[in-house]
Amino acid sequence: MTANTTRNTFGKAVMIAPFMNRDGHVGNYRCGRFIRWLSEAGVEVVVVASCGSGNDSVAKTEWGFEITVGDPFVAVSGAGSSSPDSSGRNTNGGLLKSMLYAAARNASYQIYNPDPGAVWARHAAADKNVIQHARGADWVISSSPPESAHVAARTIASRAGAKLVVDLRDGWLDEPLKPSLRKPGQKRMREAALEANIVTSAHHIFVTSGTWKKMLAKRFPAAEKKIEVLTNCYPEDSPPVEVDNIDRKKDSITLLHAGRFMGSSNRRRPSLLLEPLLACAADAGVKAKIILMGGLLESDMKEIRHYEKSAKKCGWSINRRKPVAKSEMLKIISDVDGLLLLSVSNAAIPSKLFDYIWARKPVLSASPPGSEVWNISSGIPQFFNVDIESANSNRPVAVSSFIESCASGNIESEMPESFSIETQKHIFLETLGISSNNGMPL
């Protein structure tokens, strides 16, 4: 590779991430890390993101270029900035507009393969600015959901003669997020064919847990060697919370659940977390304030109201709080006495798990036995596992021990090195064949 006048460059990576710079989008954190890691290794980065029609642009950045390509279906393909508030209504148009939006979105997912972003994917792949800046690229990296990002990336990589790198933040046909893919039908058949094409075309495939890798490799045995586990990481630029382990028995504690419930999956019911917790409240010997911080749907609220009555009888309370910026959320989780985690997936690892480990506070972790979250939690001392699949499990013991640890503040904690920024950065760059020391190709 040649050097320019301002910095040594050892390659070029084009990143297809239509959601980039959308406030609160979880994909921003992961792709933001990719950009930093590549830039630090001397790789020029070109990011291709979506925007409203007519707002196409090319911006020079310290790490390369950011290209925005208009999405004609911005409202239904997920590139908009609207989000549900705690009542389940849309923040920029009321209940009727929210219902119309949901109906249009659901219909578009049935029509387009794999999602309505497929229209944007074709526009992006044919965009003159994208074509120009993709010339000479060594890697084209796409991150999903939405899976349509991979469609654009495959075309761009093929045209540029670059290696296609597919980042699956969630499963595609494995534990699919879309309800239409959870049962046999034409929609699943169409997406299965597209997924197979993408997997076959990819040079590298990143997944976020070992279980995702096993599931994908079982369906595509020939692809197993190119599948690499790249988890999310502890917070950047935030030193670990200091723990003094001094026993200071409290008679009142604050517990926090950060994130959505059924807004992420209709199986993530608040009752799976609140039921075992409040079952032990009467005999806990302490009062507690439970904070549910995140966008709540009306379906969430219906269950939560039921448990508010039970909590009140025990001198406990359930408080709802809207989502906050990541920096503020980290401060809050470092100040509370205990943290609440719910996972209904066998393969996925909620990104907040890594923030919870970083906080070094007691964590009540409700998940299926043998799941990725269950297995990780079982090896970290500040976690207390609760089986969501059986009411006759270890619930009373785990919950009582969790509450006692929150009240005393005296708990052993660990931060496994495997989830550190440096470890995951090394895996990422090594997989792409880049030395993390000087940027030179391996």
Secondary structure as UniProt FT lines:
FT   STRAND          12..16
FT   TURN            18..21
FT   TURN            23..24
FT   HELIX           27..40
FT   TURN            41..42
FT   STRAND          44..52
FT   TURN            53..54
FT   STRAND          57..60
FT   STRAND          64..71
FT   TURN            72..73
FT   HELIX           74..77
FT   TURN            86..87
FT   TURN            91..93
FT   HELIX           94..111
FT   HELIX           117..126
FT   HELIX           128..134
FT   TURN            135..136
FT   STRAND          139..144
FT   HELIX           148..160
FT   STRAND          163..168
FT   HELIX           179..181
FT   HELIX           186..201
FT   STRAND          204..207
FT   HELIX           210..219
FT   HELIX           221..226
FT   STRAND          227..229
FT   TURN            236..237
FT   STRAND          252..258
FT   TURN            262..264
FT   TURN            266..267
FT   HELIX           271..279
FT   TURN            280..283
FT   STRAND          287..293
FT   HELIX           298..313
FT   TURN            314..315
FT   STRAND          317..321
FT   HELIX           326..335
FT   STRAND          338..342
FT   HELIX           352..359
FT   STRAND          363..367
FT   TURN            369..370
FT   HELIX           372..378
FT   TURN            381..382
FT   STRAND          383..387
FT   TURN            388..389
FT   TURN            391..392
FT   HELIX           395..408
FT   HELIX           417..419
FT   HELIX           421..432
FT   TURN            436..438
//
